[in-house]
Every structure is written in structure tokens, then in C-alpha cells.
Amino acid sequence: MAAVEFALTAIVFFLFVFGILEVARVMYVFNTLQESTRRAAAAAANVYPTDTVAIARLKEDAVFRTSPGQLVLGAPVTDSHIRIDYLGYDLSVIPSSALPTCASDNQQICMANPHSASCIRFVEVRVCDPSDTSTCVAAQSQSMFPLVGLPVALPTAPTIVPVETLGYKQGVPPCSPASGP
């Protein structure tokens, strides 16, 4: 009789313990995603959008990695979930076809007309499901414990910062071969 009582009590106890651990992990992921977008936005403000190597590196750094992969304890979030958009003065996304060809061109365009449709003024970073590239759909959290499934939509954790250098180097002429992306 005691074994049956223990078995019933143990199931409830372990379900409760694993539930607490899962809620704590989800809270950790929520806070970590906000820090991830903050780190990525700060770095992206100094990297030009066409510098694919630097963009990939800053996405990896945003999820606290040195190579492509998953955020620790943050399944399913990977570096591919980090979405970076470059915005104009009105916070509208500048399509990649309208971006200036290099950072020095952006600086000249913004100096001539700060309200130009192709003047990059802000960087926005969000955590989005990579399967949908048209909109930013929140990724779904994956439970660490199979008994405790918490279907939680992870926050997109948007962070917007003003651009800084975008990789611009003082004295480099507009889009010269020496300026690079």
C-alpha cells in the first residue's frame, strides 16, 4: 500500500518540480533573447548590411556562440533566428535594393537629405522564426522535459538603435575599391 501511495505522490512531486524548472528556463530564455537583440543591434550599428561575413559573426555572437548553432538552454533559437533590418528616419524598413552601395555613400546621402528613402538611420533586431521571411513570426519554445510541455511563443524582443559608423572609415571616398562594404 505504501508503494502505491509513494508512486502516486512521486508522480505529482516530479511533475511539479519539472514544471518549476521549465517555467524558470522559459523566463531565462525571455531575458536572454532581449539581451541577444541588444547585443546584435549594438554590433549591427557598426556593420554595413552587405558585409555578410560580419553580419553572420554578429548573429553568432548574439546567441553567445563563436560558430553557427543554438542558444544554450534556448531551443529552438539559433543564430538564424536573429533578423536585422535597416530603417529610415520614419522607422520603415529600407529594402535591400534601395540600400546605398557602401557606408560612405550612406553618409553622403544622409548628409545631403536626412529624410531620403535610402538613408539608413536606425537598426532593428528581432528574434523571428526563420521559416517566414516576409513577417516576423515569434518562434515557439521547445520544452526540455517531455512530461511538461509549455507551448509558449517566445518574444521577438525588438531592439532599435541609431546607426553609428556602419563600417565607414574616415577619409575613404564614396564606394572606392579600398572602402569595401
C-alpha positions, 0 to 999 in steps of 0.5 A: 500500500505504501508503494502505491501511495509513494508512486502516486505522490512521486508522480505529482512531486516530479511533475511539479518540480519539472514544471518549476524548472521549465517555467524558470528556463522559459523566463531565462530564455525571455531575458536572454533573447532581449539581451541577444537583440541588444547585443546584435543591434549594438554590433549591427550599428557598426556593420554595413548590411552587405558585409555578410561575413560580419553580419553572420559573426554578429548573429553568432555572437548574439546567441553567445556562440563563436560558430553557427548553432543554438542558444544554450538552454534556448531551443529552438533559437539559433543564430538564424533566428536573429533578423536585422533590418535597416530603417529610415528616419520614419522607422520603415524598413529600407529594402535591400535594393534601395540600400546605398552601395557602401557606408560612405555613400550612406553618409553622403546621402544622409548628409545631403537629405536626412529624410531620403528613402535610402538613408539608413538611420536606425537598426532593428533586431528581432528574434523571428522564426526563420521559416517566414521571411516576409513577417516576423513570426515569434518562434515557439519554445521547445520544452526540455522535459517531455512530461511538461510541455509549455507551448509558449511563443517566445518574444521577438524582443525588438531592439532599435538603435541609431546607426553609428559608423556602419563600417565607414572609415574616415577619409575613404571616398564614396564606394572606392575599391579600398572602402569595401562594404 
